[in-house]
Amino acid sequence: MIYEGKNALVLGLGESGLAMALWLARSGARLRVADTRESPERLPALRSAVPDVEFVAGPFGASLLEGVDFVTVSPGLAPNRELAEIAPAAAAAGIEVWGEIELFAQALDALKAERAYAPKIIAITGTNGKTTVTTLVGQLCERAGKTVRVAGNISPAALDVLREVLDAAPAAASASDAASLPDIWVLELSSFQLQTTFTLEADAATVLNVTQDHLDWHGDMPSYAAAKHRIFAANTVRVLNRDDATTMRMASTTGHNVTFGTDAPTLRDDLGLNNERGVLWLATAIPAEEEGEPKKRKKNDPPPAPVECIVKNLMPADALQIRGVHNAANALAALALCRAIDLPLAPLLHGLREYRGQPHRVELVSAINDVEYYDDSKGTNVGATVAALNGLGKAFTGDSQRLLVILGGDGKGQDFAPLAEPLAQYARAAMLIGRDAVQIRATLERAAREQGAELPYTLEDCGTDLPQAVKRAAELAHAGDAVLLSPACASMDMFKNYAHRAQVFIDTVRDIALDAGQEI
């Protein structure tokens, strides 16, 4: 038991906090658990599993550190809020502060020593698209015949899954035990989780993109990007997005980098989209002439001579069930991650064709009178909505096709300016709802003035009435257009959560369909 005799302090009793507490108890640690709430909902489960646990309710003061060997923190606790007093006190006392994924990494190290268990680790982060890519990678690994567990930010907690698989295969420490454990772990990791992760060594990892989000937690964009960058270890194959300058700056100068993007690939093993006679293909770059495997560069080696490559088409982008160019890029990222751990190509391509996507992520609800309706209620930040606008807009095949976009809600202090360019390029109208509708309008109108032009689309104020916004979009839509709910904002000013917002949208689309004599 790797924490035998150690005194651990667990801060926060959410899903991750409970997972850490149960794992530490299983691993021999004595527990002190603290939460700012008097009676967190998972407290009965903790006390049932660990009867002698010490629980402390209230603010996280430095006194909680008394007698503690190390601290573990739940990912949602912010350094400048809940941890403002205790984190500096722990640092001053030389007490380590870890998160759940760090405990998971330490557990894998112990299992490698005890049972010769060495699974492949694929890790995924990014402001947008990480849940889609994580889920897709998990399905592709299964399609390739591997046993796989998907965990992390996507839920369930990684330590909960690890406890589950170990409980299902209890054993004496022997190499044969490893055969009953997963071949591959696929981890979706948030910037919060990565902030307290130090020893995870993923075989392949990606930062899909970095756009404004969680700045209230990280303080500024460089700190946010630095947290994302922590996903890469020295020997990790880095899968990077050619369309995102911030992620491309994370390339290794000595290790193996693979890129994906919405342009055609040019370097060996890179992936992209190849436009051949008006048809978009998922494609890769291969050497024009057969050659051996590329050698890893040492620090002082000169750069290798460039290898002449040709583009090899893999499958039509239209064969994907997930819509939009941005989702084609997600598929390329997933493919690159799986190829980075040497999974065979053929079953991966079959898996890409089968994947149906995640709920509320540019999900096609229905087509009514030749107008498609998409639910992207999970588009809760500007970057996600920009991706949805570009993804659907670039997928249009007719010059007259346009988007009717529903925007607004709680903007969380974001800058809405990045919406201006894709809206100008692809939108027929934008319906504005929610708390920050006025700010969105002002930002878009200012962007047009700065260009010395009128807005090339209309802005419609719909107050706090989402059904009105959907119906107005339907009235303005032309045949071939698409209505897109992608608010670029959180939902809590008007709804219980983004799923509730999506349901109101879907119910309204259903009403529109019934009025048109359709049933969905």
Secondary structure, 3 states (H helix, E strand, C coil): CCCCCCEEEEECCCHHHHHHHHHHHHCCCEEEEEECCCCCCCHHHHHHHCCCCEEEECCCCHHHHCCCCEEEECCCCCCCCCCCCHHHHHHHCCCEEECHHHHHHHHHHHHHHHHCCCCEEEEEECCCCHHHHHHHHHHHHHHCCCCEEEEECCCCCHHHHHHHHHHHCCCCCCHHHHHHCCCEEEEECCHHHHHCCCCCCCCEEEECCCCCCCHHHHCCHHHHHHHHHCCCCCCCEEEEECCCHHHHCCCCCCCCEEEECCCCCCCCCCEEEEEECCEEEEEEEEECCCCCCCCCCCCCCCCCCCCCEEEEEEEEHHHCCCCCHHHHHHHHHHHHHHHHCCCCHHHHHHHHHHCCCCCCCCEEEEEECCEEEEECCCCCCHHHHHHHHHHHHHHCCCCCCCEEEEECCECCCCCCHHHHHHHHHHEEEEEECCCCHHHHHHHHHHHHHHCCCCCCCEEEECCCCHHHHHHHHHHHCCCCCEEEECCCCECCCCCCCHHHHHHHHHHHHHHHHHHCCCCC
